[in-house]
């Protein structure tokens, strides 16, 4: 009850300040009335959708739209509120000083709000508003091919120049534009890599979400050294209430089958040897293992029979696995490929100069390449989207990694 009361209070404060901005910019009664009615209708719709969320169904297009509407409505208004709240603090201090120090006692104790401050607040609020609109209309399908060279002094000679295409976090249940998805598949095929690796989350929850997209993803060409995948946390169907354990297990089996239906070899705590010429590397794939999520991955089982010296690439969905288990594992995994974070689908990236997202406050490795003591992890920003139906600043990614023999020049 206390949480609900605090939430209502915060909403009332945000709406109060937002209305002050509108009122300061225009005094047209019909416009102000329309604004109030529209705001109440939006809040009512969002509240209704959240109160009627069905845990037996999970995320739907409607719940994603509701979250998008929530962010679109309240993020700009929160900015407005912060600016006007700071101005009110200034007005209060200024009025107090004037009242007790100034000789002019006729001065108002609380000075009038300045219109230009409201205009500044409105301009600032337009930034997240327009960004979120862009993210929901264009950003979510603004695929970027990101190419990355990684140097290893002990890379087998035959694998110098070996290329890997990585995709992750498809979340097919969120898709709504076949043309854009087909365009992304074409981008994958254009890379002409030696091998393609898919690091999990083919659906949001249900296997049936992929039904309309199987033929589309089957268009990914057969790569010379294979197509491999691992499971992500969403593939286990653990975020909804199932009618029975049997139904949950059936869905899980169907999801595992999906990877085979799009011609990927699903690796369940196992490894495969990739041979090129007289050399070989080990590709290791584990089930999901996350510090805050399901811990089904088994590095010991997956690397059984491999020596420390053999060159190894590990596929593990959640990058938190790297610091928790992978880096201190006696088998020495040279390169780890992960996804999961999506870069929170929100942030700022200026390649080579600046990278920021709220995701970095949750994950030490959240997007791109990281190195520790000669071992590397690459975190793919995700192919699809989940929860918020868009991407702002952190775009969907197709990664192309080239393995190079030698020491990094960086």
URLIN-V990969 format. One record per pair of residues at least 12 apart in sequence whose ideal C-beta (glycine too) atoms are under 8 Angstrom apart, sorted by the first residue. I is the first residue (numbers start at 0). J is the second residue. D is the distance in Angstrom with one decimal. If there is no record, write none. Layout:
i = <I | I>
j = <J | J>
d = <D | D>
This chain:
i = <10 | 12 | 13 | 13 | 13 | 13 | 13 | 14 | 14 | 14 | 16 | 16 | 16 | 16 | 16 | 17 | 17 | 17 | 17 | 18 | 18 | 18 | 18 | 19 | 19 | 19 | 20 | 20 | 20 | 20 | 20 | 21 | 23 | 23 | 23 | 24 | 24 | 24 | 24 | 41 | 41 | 42 | 44 | 44 | 45 | 45 | 45 | 45 | 48 | 48 | 48 | 49 | 54 | 54 | 55 | 55 | 55 | 55 | 56 | 57 | 57 | 57 | 57 | 57 | 58 | 58 | 58 | 58 | 58 | 58 | 58 | 60 | 60 | 60 | 63 | 63 | 63 | 63 | 64 | 66 | 66 | 66 | 67 | 67 | 67 | 67 | 67 | 70 | 70 | 71 | 71 | 71 | 71 | 74 | 74 | 74 | 75 | 75 | 75 | 75 | 76 | 78 | 78 | 78 | 78 | 78 | 79 | 79 | 79 | 79 | 82 | 82 | 82 | 82 | 83 | 83 | 83 | 83 | 86 | 86 | 86 | 90 | 90 | 90 | 91 | 93 | 94 | 94 | 94 | 94 | 94 | 95 | 97 | 130 | 130 | 131 | 131 | 133 | 133 | 134 | 134 | 134 | 134 | 134 | 134 | 135 | 135 | 136 | 138 | 138 | 138 | 138 | 139 | 139 | 139 | 139 | 139 | 139 | 140 | 140 | 140 | 140 | 140 | 140 | 141 | 141 | 141 | 142 | 142 | 142 | 142 | 142 | 142 | 142 | 142 | 143 | 143 | 143 | 143 | 144 | 144 | 144 | 144 | 144 | 144 | 145 | 145 | 145 | 145 | 145 | 146 | 146 | 146 | 146 | 147 | 147 | 147 | 147 | 147 | 147 | 147 | 148 | 148 | 148 | 149 | 149 | 149 | 149 | 149 | 149 | 149 | 149 | 149 | 150 | 150 | 150 | 150 | 150 | 150 | 151 | 151 | 151 | 151 | 151 | 151 | 151 | 151 | 152 | 152 | 152 | 153 | 153 | 153 | 154 | 154 | 154 | 154 | 154 | 155 | 155 | 155 | 155 | 155 | 156 | 156 | 157 | 157 | 157 | 157 | 158 | 158 | 158 | 158 | 158 | 158 | 159 | 159 | 159 | 160 | 160 | 160 | 161 | 161 | 161 | 161 | 161 | 161 | 162 | 162 | 162 | 162 | 162 | 162 | 162 | 162 | 162 | 163 | 163 | 163 | 163 | 163 | 163 | 163 | 163 | 163 | 163 | 163 | 163 | 164 | 164 | 164 | 164 | 164 | 164 | 164 | 164 | 164 | 164 | 165 | 165 | 165 | 165 | 165 | 165 | 165 | 165 | 165 | 165 | 165 | 166 | 166 | 166 | 166 | 166 | 166 | 166 | 166 | 166 | 167 | 167 | 167 | 167 | 167 | 167 | 167 | 167 | 167 | 167 | 167 | 167 | 167 | 168 | 168 | 168 | 168 | 168 | 168 | 168 | 168 | 168 | 168 | 168 | 168 | 169 | 169 | 169 | 169 | 169 | 169 | 169 | 170 | 170 | 170 | 170 | 170 | 170 | 170 | 170 | 170 | 170 | 171 | 171 | 171 | 171 | 171 | 171 | 171 | 172 | 172 | 172 | 172 | 172 | 172 | 173 | 173 | 173 | 173 | 173 | 174 | 174 | 177 | 180 | 180 | 181 | 181 | 183 | 183 | 183 | 184 | 184 | 184 | 184 | 186 | 187 | 187 | 188 | 188 | 188 | 190 | 190 | 192 | 192 | 193 | 193 | 193 | 194 | 194 | 194 | 194 | 194 | 194 | 194 | 194 | 195 | 195 | 195 | 195 | 195 | 196 | 196 | 196 | 196 | 196 | 196 | 196 | 197 | 197 | 197 | 197 | 197 | 197 | 198 | 198 | 198 | 198 | 198 | 198 | 198 | 198 | 198 | 198 | 198 | 199 | 199 | 199 | 199 | 199 | 199 | 199 | 199 | 199 | 199 | 199 | 200 | 200 | 200 | 200 | 200 | 200 | 200 | 200 | 200 | 200 | 201 | 201 | 201 | 201 | 201 | 201 | 202 | 202 | 202 | 202 | 203 | 203 | 204 | 204 | 204 | 204 | 204 | 205 | 205 | 206 | 206 | 206 | 206 | 206 | 207 | 209 | 209 | 213 | 213 | 213 | 216 | 217 | 217 | 217 | 219 | 219 | 221 | 224 | 224 | 225 | 225 | 225 | 226 | 226 | 226 | 227 | 227 | 227 | 227 | 227 | 227 | 227 | 227 | 228 | 228 | 228 | 228 | 228 | 228 | 228 | 229 | 229 | 229 | 229 | 229 | 229 | 229 | 229 | 229 | 229 | 230 | 230 | 230 | 230 | 230 | 230 | 230 | 230 | 231 | 231 | 231 | 231 | 231 | 232 | 232 | 232 | 232 | 232 | 232 | 232 | 233 | 234 | 234 | 234 | 234 | 235 | 235 | 235 | 235 | 236 | 236 | 236 | 237 | 255 | 265 | 266 | 266 | 266 | 266 | 266 | 266 | 267 | 267 | 268 | 268 | 268 | 268 | 268 | 268 | 268 | 268 | 269 | 269 | 269 | 269 | 270 | 270 | 270 | 270 | 270 | 270 | 270 | 270 | 271 | 279 | 280 | 280 | 280 | 280 | 281 | 281 | 281 | 281 | 281 | 281 | 282 | 282 | 282 | 283 | 283 | 283 | 283 | 283 | 283 | 283 | 283 | 283 | 284 | 284 | 284 | 284 | 285 | 285 | 285 | 285 | 285 | 285 | 285 | 287 | 287 | 287 | 288 | 288 | 288 | 288 | 288 | 288 | 289 | 289 | 289 | 289 | 289 | 290 | 290 | 290 | 290 | 291 | 292 | 296 | 296 | 298 | 298 | 298 | 298 | 298 | 302 | 302 | 302 | 305 | 306 | 307 | 307 | 307 | 308 | 310 | 311 | 311 | 311 | 311 | 311 | 312 | 312 | 312 | 312 | 312 | 313 | 313 | 313 | 313 | 313 | 314 | 314 | 314 | 315 | 315 | 315 | 316 | 316 | 316 | 317 | 317 | 318 | 318 | 318 | 318 | 318 | 318 | 318 | 318 | 318 | 318 | 318 | 319 | 319 | 320 | 320 | 321 | 321 | 321 | 321 | 321 | 322 | 322 | 325 | 325 | 326 | 326 | 326 | 331 | 332 | 333 | 333 | 334 | 334 | 334 | 334 | 334 | 334 | 335 | 335 | 335 | 335 | 336 | 336 | 336 | 336 | 337 | 337 | 337 | 337 | 337 | 338 | 338 | 338 | 338 | 339 | 340 | 340 | 340 | 340 | 340 | 340 | 340 | 340 | 341 | 341 | 341 | 341 | 341 | 341 | 342 | 342 | 342 | 342 | 342 | 342 | 342 | 343 | 343 | 343 | 343 | 343 | 344 | 344 | 344 | 344 | 344 | 344 | 344 | 344 | 344 | 345 | 345 | 345 | 345 | 345 | 345 | 346 | 346 | 346 | 346 | 346 | 347 | 348 | 348 | 348 | 354 | 354 | 356 | 356 | 362 | 364 | 364 | 365 | 366 | 366 | 366 | 367 | 377 | 377 | 379 | 379 | 380 | 380 | 380 | 380 | 381 | 381 | 382 | 382 | 382 | 383>
j = <42 | 80 | 73 | 76 | 77 | 79 | 80 | 38 | 42 | 76 | 76 | 79 | 80 | 83 | 84 | 38 | 76 | 79 | 80 | 31 | 34 | 35 | 38 | 83 | 112 | 117 | 79 | 83 | 117 | 120 | 121 | 34 | 112 | 114 | 117 | 114 | 117 | 118 | 121 | 68 | 72 | 72 | 65 | 68 | 65 | 68 | 69 | 72 | 61 | 62 | 65 | 65 | 239 | 240 | 239 | 240 | 241 | 242 | 239 | 203 | 204 | 205 | 238 | 239 | 172 | 173 | 203 | 204 | 238 | 385 | 386 | 173 | 175 | 388 | 173 | 386 | 387 | 388 | 388 | 386 | 387 | 388 | 131 | 135 | 387 | 388 | 389 | 131 | 387 | 128 | 131 | 132 | 135 | 127 | 128 | 131 | 124 | 125 | 127 | 128 | 124 | 120 | 123 | 124 | 126 | 127 | 120 | 121 | 123 | 124 | 116 | 119 | 120 | 123 | 112 | 116 | 117 | 120 | 112 | 113 | 116 | 109 | 110 | 112 | 109 | 110 | 106 | 107 | 108 | 109 | 110 | 108 | 110 | 391 | 392 | 389 | 391 | 389 | 391 | 344 | 345 | 387 | 389 | 390 | 391 | 388 | 389 | 389 | 389 | 390 | 391 | 394 | 344 | 384 | 388 | 389 | 390 | 395 | 176 | 179 | 180 | 182 | 183 | 395 | 390 | 394 | 395 | 182 | 183 | 186 | 382 | 394 | 395 | 396 | 397 | 394 | 395 | 396 | 397 | 186 | 190 | 396 | 397 | 398 | 399 | 367 | 396 | 397 | 398 | 399 | 398 | 399 | 400 | 401 | 367 | 368 | 377 | 398 | 399 | 400 | 401 | 400 | 401 | 403 | 334 | 368 | 375 | 377 | 400 | 401 | 402 | 403 | 407 | 403 | 404 | 405 | 406 | 407 | 408 | 310 | 333 | 334 | 373 | 402 | 403 | 404 | 405 | 404 | 405 | 406 | 308 | 310 | 333 | 310 | 333 | 402 | 403 | 404 | 275 | 278 | 279 | 280 | 310 | 278 | 404 | 275 | 276 | 277 | 278 | 275 | 278 | 280 | 310 | 402 | 404 | 402 | 403 | 404 | 401 | 402 | 403 | 193 | 194 | 275 | 280 | 401 | 402 | 190 | 191 | 192 | 193 | 194 | 399 | 400 | 401 | 402 | 192 | 193 | 194 | 195 | 196 | 312 | 336 | 398 | 399 | 400 | 401 | 402 | 187 | 190 | 192 | 194 | 195 | 196 | 222 | 397 | 398 | 399 | 195 | 196 | 197 | 198 | 336 | 377 | 379 | 397 | 398 | 399 | 400 | 187 | 195 | 196 | 197 | 198 | 379 | 382 | 397 | 398 | 197 | 198 | 199 | 200 | 231 | 316 | 337 | 338 | 339 | 379 | 381 | 382 | 396 | 198 | 199 | 200 | 231 | 338 | 339 | 341 | 379 | 381 | 382 | 383 | 385 | 197 | 200 | 201 | 202 | 216 | 382 | 383 | 200 | 201 | 202 | 203 | 233 | 381 | 382 | 383 | 384 | 385 | 201 | 202 | 203 | 208 | 209 | 212 | 383 | 202 | 203 | 204 | 205 | 208 | 209 | 203 | 383 | 384 | 385 | 388 | 212 | 383 | 215 | 212 | 215 | 215 | 218 | 382 | 395 | 397 | 215 | 216 | 218 | 219 | 397 | 219 | 397 | 218 | 219 | 220 | 397 | 399 | 222 | 399 | 222 | 223 | 224 | 222 | 223 | 224 | 225 | 226 | 227 | 273 | 282 | 219 | 222 | 225 | 226 | 227 | 226 | 227 | 228 | 282 | 312 | 314 | 336 | 226 | 227 | 228 | 229 | 258 | 263 | 228 | 229 | 231 | 314 | 315 | 316 | 336 | 337 | 338 | 339 | 379 | 228 | 229 | 230 | 231 | 232 | 233 | 234 | 287 | 316 | 338 | 339 | 231 | 232 | 233 | 234 | 316 | 338 | 339 | 381 | 383 | 385 | 228 | 231 | 234 | 254 | 257 | 258 | 233 | 234 | 254 | 257 | 233 | 385 | 233 | 236 | 238 | 239 | 250 | 236 | 250 | 250 | 253 | 254 | 256 | 257 | 253 | 257 | 260 | 257 | 260 | 261 | 261 | 260 | 261 | 262 | 261 | 262 | 262 | 273 | 275 | 264 | 271 | 273 | 262 | 263 | 264 | 263 | 264 | 265 | 266 | 271 | 282 | 284 | 314 | 258 | 263 | 264 | 265 | 266 | 284 | 314 | 265 | 266 | 267 | 284 | 285 | 286 | 287 | 314 | 315 | 316 | 254 | 255 | 265 | 267 | 286 | 287 | 295 | 316 | 287 | 316 | 317 | 338 | 339 | 287 | 289 | 292 | 293 | 316 | 317 | 339 | 385 | 251 | 254 | 255 | 287 | 251 | 287 | 293 | 295 | 250 | 251 | 254 | 293 | 267 | 284 | 282 | 283 | 284 | 285 | 301 | 314 | 284 | 286 | 284 | 285 | 286 | 295 | 296 | 297 | 300 | 301 | 283 | 284 | 300 | 301 | 282 | 283 | 284 | 301 | 302 | 304 | 305 | 311 | 284 | 309 | 309 | 310 | 311 | 312 | 302 | 305 | 309 | 310 | 311 | 312 | 311 | 312 | 314 | 298 | 301 | 302 | 305 | 311 | 312 | 313 | 314 | 332 | 301 | 313 | 314 | 315 | 297 | 298 | 301 | 313 | 314 | 315 | 320 | 315 | 316 | 317 | 315 | 316 | 317 | 320 | 323 | 324 | 316 | 317 | 319 | 320 | 339 | 317 | 319 | 320 | 323 | 319 | 317 | 315 | 320 | 313 | 324 | 325 | 328 | 330 | 328 | 330 | 332 | 330 | 330 | 329 | 330 | 331 | 331 | 333 | 330 | 331 | 332 | 333 | 334 | 332 | 333 | 334 | 335 | 336 | 325 | 332 | 334 | 335 | 336 | 335 | 336 | 337 | 335 | 336 | 337 | 337 | 338 | 339 | 337 | 339 | 335 | 337 | 338 | 339 | 340 | 362 | 363 | 364 | 365 | 376 | 378 | 362 | 363 | 335 | 337 | 335 | 337 | 364 | 369 | 376 | 363 | 364 | 374 | 376 | 371 | 372 | 374 | 374 | 374 | 374 | 375 | 374 | 375 | 376 | 377 | 400 | 402 | 374 | 375 | 376 | 377 | 376 | 377 | 379 | 400 | 364 | 376 | 377 | 378 | 379 | 378 | 379 | 380 | 381 | 378 | 358 | 361 | 362 | 365 | 366 | 378 | 380 | 381 | 358 | 380 | 381 | 384 | 385 | 393 | 356 | 358 | 365 | 366 | 380 | 381 | 393 | 356 | 357 | 358 | 365 | 393 | 381 | 384 | 385 | 386 | 387 | 389 | 390 | 391 | 393 | 357 | 387 | 390 | 391 | 392 | 393 | 358 | 366 | 391 | 392 | 393 | 392 | 366 | 392 | 393 | 366 | 367 | 392 | 393 | 378 | 376 | 378 | 378 | 378 | 380 | 393 | 380 | 398 | 400 | 396 | 398 | 393 | 394 | 395 | 396 | 395 | 396 | 395 | 396 | 397 | 395>
d = <6.8 | 6.6 | 6.6 | 5.0 | 6.2 | 7.9 | 5.0 | 6.2 | 7.7 | 7.3 | 7.6 | 5.9 | 4.2 | 4.7 | 6.8 | 7.6 | 4.6 | 5.3 | 7.0 | 7.8 | 7.2 | 7.1 | 7.9 | 6.3 | 7.0 | 7.4 | 5.5 | 6.9 | 4.7 | 5.9 | 5.9 | 5.4 | 6.2 | 5.6 | 4.7 | 7.5 | 6.4 | 7.4 | 7.2 | 6.8 | 5.5 | 7.7 | 7.6 | 7.4 | 5.9 | 6.2 | 5.3 | 7.2 | 6.8 | 6.9 | 4.2 | 7.0 | 5.6 | 4.4 | 6.1 | 5.0 | 7.4 | 7.0 | 6.7 | 6.7 | 4.4 | 7.4 | 5.9 | 3.9 | 7.1 | 7.9 | 5.1 | 6.8 | 7.9 | 7.2 | 6.9 | 7.8 | 7.0 | 7.9 | 6.5 | 6.6 | 7.2 | 4.1 | 6.4 | 5.8 | 5.6 | 7.3 | 7.2 | 5.4 | 6.0 | 4.9 | 6.4 | 5.7 | 6.3 | 6.6 | 5.0 | 7.0 | 7.8 | 4.5 | 7.5 | 6.8 | 3.7 | 7.1 | 5.4 | 4.4 | 7.0 | 6.9 | 5.2 | 4.6 | 8.0 | 6.6 | 4.8 | 7.0 | 7.8 | 5.0 | 6.7 | 6.6 | 3.8 | 6.5 | 7.5 | 7.2 | 7.1 | 6.0 | 6.7 | 7.2 | 5.0 | 5.8 | 5.1 | 7.2 | 6.8 | 5.9 | 7.9 | 6.7 | 4.6 | 4.7 | 5.7 | 7.5 | 7.8 | 4.8 | 7.5 | 6.7 | 6.3 | 7.8 | 7.1 | 7.4 | 7.6 | 7.7 | 3.3 | 5.1 | 3.9 | 5.6 | 3.7 | 7.5 | 5.4 | 4.1 | 5.9 | 6.6 | 8.0 | 5.0 | 6.6 | 4.8 | 5.0 | 6.9 | 6.2 | 3.9 | 7.9 | 7.7 | 7.4 | 6.9 | 7.0 | 4.8 | 6.8 | 7.2 | 4.9 | 5.8 | 7.9 | 7.0 | 5.0 | 7.4 | 6.1 | 4.7 | 7.0 | 5.6 | 7.2 | 6.0 | 6.8 | 7.9 | 4.9 | 7.9 | 6.3 | 7.8 | 5.6 | 7.3 | 5.4 | 7.2 | 7.9 | 4.7 | 7.9 | 7.2 | 7.9 | 5.7 | 6.5 | 6.7 | 7.2 | 5.1 | 7.3 | 7.7 | 4.8 | 5.4 | 6.5 | 7.0 | 5.6 | 7.6 | 6.1 | 7.4 | 6.2 | 6.7 | 7.8 | 4.7 | 7.4 | 5.2 | 5.9 | 4.2 | 7.7 | 7.2 | 5.9 | 7.7 | 8.0 | 6.7 | 7.3 | 6.8 | 7.8 | 7.4 | 6.4 | 5.8 | 7.8 | 6.4 | 7.6 | 6.1 | 7.9 | 5.7 | 7.1 | 4.5 | 7.8 | 3.6 | 6.9 | 6.2 | 5.9 | 6.2 | 6.5 | 4.4 | 3.9 | 6.8 | 3.8 | 5.9 | 6.2 | 5.8 | 7.4 | 5.6 | 7.6 | 7.1 | 6.2 | 4.0 | 6.4 | 7.2 | 6.9 | 5.3 | 7.7 | 7.0 | 8.0 | 7.3 | 4.6 | 7.4 | 7.7 | 4.2 | 5.0 | 7.7 | 6.2 | 7.0 | 5.2 | 7.6 | 5.9 | 7.0 | 5.4 | 7.4 | 6.0 | 7.7 | 7.7 | 7.8 | 7.2 | 4.5 | 7.9 | 7.3 | 6.1 | 5.1 | 4.0 | 7.4 | 4.5 | 7.3 | 7.5 | 6.6 | 6.9 | 5.5 | 7.6 | 5.0 | 7.7 | 6.4 | 5.4 | 7.0 | 5.3 | 7.8 | 4.2 | 7.9 | 6.6 | 6.7 | 7.2 | 7.8 | 5.3 | 7.6 | 7.0 | 4.9 | 6.1 | 7.5 | 6.8 | 4.1 | 6.4 | 6.9 | 7.6 | 7.5 | 7.4 | 2.8 | 7.4 | 4.1 | 5.7 | 6.3 | 8.0 | 7.8 | 7.1 | 4.4 | 6.6 | 4.7 | 6.7 | 6.0 | 7.3 | 3.6 | 5.9 | 5.8 | 7.4 | 7.6 | 6.3 | 5.2 | 7.7 | 7.7 | 5.0 | 4.9 | 5.9 | 8.0 | 6.8 | 5.4 | 7.1 | 7.6 | 7.7 | 3.6 | 6.3 | 4.8 | 6.3 | 5.5 | 7.8 | 5.2 | 4.7 | 4.8 | 6.8 | 5.3 | 3.9 | 7.0 | 6.9 | 3.2 | 7.8 | 6.4 | 5.5 | 5.4 | 6.0 | 6.7 | 6.5 | 6.7 | 6.9 | 6.8 | 5.7 | 6.1 | 7.5 | 6.9 | 7.4 | 7.0 | 6.1 | 6.9 | 5.0 | 6.0 | 5.6 | 5.6 | 5.7 | 7.3 | 6.6 | 5.0 | 7.1 | 5.1 | 6.2 | 6.1 | 6.4 | 5.4 | 5.0 | 5.2 | 7.3 | 4.1 | 5.7 | 7.5 | 7.3 | 7.0 | 7.9 | 6.6 | 4.9 | 7.8 | 5.0 | 7.6 | 8.0 | 5.4 | 7.2 | 7.7 | 7.9 | 5.8 | 5.9 | 7.5 | 7.2 | 3.8 | 7.5 | 7.4 | 5.6 | 7.4 | 5.9 | 7.1 | 5.4 | 7.5 | 5.5 | 5.5 | 5.9 | 4.5 | 7.9 | 6.4 | 7.1 | 5.2 | 5.2 | 2.7 | 7.6 | 7.9 | 6.3 | 6.7 | 3.8 | 6.3 | 7.4 | 3.2 | 7.0 | 4.6 | 6.2 | 6.9 | 6.9 | 7.3 | 8.0 | 7.9 | 8.0 | 7.8 | 7.5 | 6.2 | 6.6 | 5.5 | 6.6 | 6.4 | 6.7 | 6.2 | 7.4 | 5.7 | 6.2 | 6.5 | 5.4 | 6.0 | 5.5 | 7.9 | 7.2 | 6.2 | 5.5 | 3.5 | 4.7 | 7.6 | 6.0 | 7.9 | 5.1 | 8.0 | 7.3 | 5.4 | 6.0 | 4.1 | 7.6 | 5.3 | 6.1 | 7.1 | 7.3 | 7.0 | 5.3 | 7.3 | 6.4 | 7.6 | 7.4 | 5.8 | 4.7 | 6.5 | 6.4 | 5.0 | 8.0 | 5.9 | 7.0 | 6.1 | 6.3 | 7.0 | 4.8 | 4.1 | 7.0 | 5.3 | 6.9 | 7.5 | 7.7 | 7.2 | 5.4 | 8.0 | 4.4 | 6.4 | 6.8 | 7.7 | 4.6 | 6.8 | 6.0 | 7.9 | 7.3 | 7.2 | 7.4 | 5.2 | 5.4 | 7.6 | 6.7 | 5.9 | 4.2 | 7.9 | 6.9 | 6.5 | 4.9 | 6.2 | 4.5 | 5.7 | 6.5 | 6.7 | 7.0 | 7.6 | 7.5 | 5.0 | 7.6 | 7.3 | 6.1 | 6.9 | 5.8 | 7.6 | 4.9 | 5.7 | 7.1 | 6.6 | 7.8 | 7.9 | 7.6 | 7.7 | 2.6 | 7.6 | 7.7 | 6.7 | 7.4 | 5.9 | 7.6 | 5.3 | 5.7 | 7.9 | 6.7 | 4.4 | 4.6 | 4.5 | 7.8 | 6.3 | 7.6 | 5.7 | 6.2 | 4.3 | 7.0 | 5.7 | 6.2 | 7.9 | 6.4 | 7.9 | 7.9 | 7.9 | 7.4 | 4.4 | 7.0 | 6.5 | 7.7 | 5.4 | 5.3 | 6.9 | 4.6 | 7.2 | 7.8 | 5.3 | 7.3 | 7.8 | 5.0 | 5.6 | 7.5 | 5.7 | 6.9 | 4.7 | 7.0 | 6.9 | 6.7 | 7.7 | 4.5 | 8.0 | 6.3 | 6.2 | 4.9 | 7.2 | 7.2 | 5.1 | 7.8 | 7.8 | 4.9 | 6.2 | 6.1 | 7.8 | 6.2 | 4.6 | 7.8 | 6.9 | 7.4 | 3.5 | 5.3 | 6.5 | 7.2 | 7.5 | 4.0 | 7.7 | 5.6 | 7.1 | 6.0 | 5.9 | 6.5 | 7.9 | 6.0 | 7.0 | 5.7 | 7.3 | 7.8 | 4.8 | 8.0 | 6.1 | 7.8 | 6.4 | 5.7 | 5.1 | 7.9 | 5.6 | 6.8 | 7.1 | 4.9 | 5.6 | 7.7 | 7.6 | 6.8 | 4.8 | 7.7 | 6.8 | 6.4 | 4.3 | 7.1 | 4.6 | 7.0 | 7.9 | 5.2 | 7.9 | 6.2 | 7.7 | 5.8 | 6.2 | 6.0 | 5.3 | 6.3 | 4.7 | 7.8 | 4.1 | 7.9 | 6.3 | 6.6 | 5.9 | 7.9 | 4.4 | 7.0 | 6.1 | 4.8 | 6.3 | 7.9 | 7.8 | 7.2 | 5.4 | 7.0 | 6.1 | 7.9 | 4.7 | 6.2 | 7.6 | 7.9 | 7.8 | 6.1 | 7.6 | 6.2 | 7.3 | 6.7 | 6.3 | 7.1 | 7.7 | 5.1 | 7.6 | 7.2 | 7.8 | 7.7 | 7.5 | 7.0 | 4.2 | 7.4 | 7.6 | 5.5 | 7.2 | 7.9 | 7.4 | 6.3 | 7.3 | 5.0 | 7.1 | 6.7 | 4.5 | 7.9 | 5.8 | 7.7 | 5.0 | 7.7 | 5.3 | 4.5 | 6.6 | 6.2 | 7.7 | 7.7 | 7.6 | 6.4 | 4.2 | 7.0 | 6.8 | 7.1 | 5.0 | 5.4 | 6.1 | 4.3 | 4.6 | 7.3 | 3.5 | 5.1 | 5.3 | 4.0 | 7.7 | 6.8 | 7.6 | 5.7 | 7.9 | 8.0 | 5.6 | 6.8 | 4.6 | 6.9 | 5.7 | 6.7 | 7.3 | 7.4 | 4.8 | 6.3 | 6.2 | 7.0 | 7.9 | 7.4 | 4.6 | 4.7 | 4.9 | 7.9 | 5.9 | 6.5 | 6.8 | 7.0 | 7.4 | 5.9 | 7.8 | 5.4 | 5.3 | 6.0 | 5.4 | 5.1 | 6.7 | 8.0 | 6.6 | 6.3 | 5.5 | 5.2 | 5.6 | 7.0 | 6.8 | 4.0 | 6.2 | 6.6 | 5.5 | 7.1 | 7.2 | 6.9>
